[in-house]
Amino acid sequence: MVDIVNEQWIQVQHLEQALHVTKMRTLKAQRLTSRTRCTFLKFINSLLDDLRALDSYVFGERTIVSSLISQAMDQLKRCSSLTKKYHHQLQGFIKDLMERNELTASLANDELVFFLASALITFPLMSAWMLLSA
């Protein structure tokens, strides 16, 4: 009877170890896949595409000023809507990453996540603006 209990206890320990290894591999796979779907990089790429399109409209061969202004306003509206869209996605991405880490899990409230997402969007743009205007 004691041998059976010992054998079952060993099997339970092996199952716990296998469960732990599986959890670690799952977390590692999730981290690897989340890097390739970074919404911030998607936002920056789409913003650069919009700025290139705006540049071609402003400095292109068109001579009608009203047409340029209306096209620039359309691009600005599109850029604004993309900023809002990706800001919400970036908030979800940041909150998910903060909740995964045990040190930052307690800090993952809506206000801090909003501030971090805003900073991640604003600081590179302001840095590029200051660099290009100098």
Buried (B, 14 or more C-beta within 10 A) or exposed (E): EEEEEEEEEEEEEEEEEEEEEEEEEEEEEEEEEBEEEEBBEBBBEBBEEBEEBBEEBEEEEEEEEEEBEEBBEEBEEBBEEBBEBBBEBBBEBBBEBBBBEEEBEEEBEEEBBBEBBEEBBEEEEEEEEEEEEE
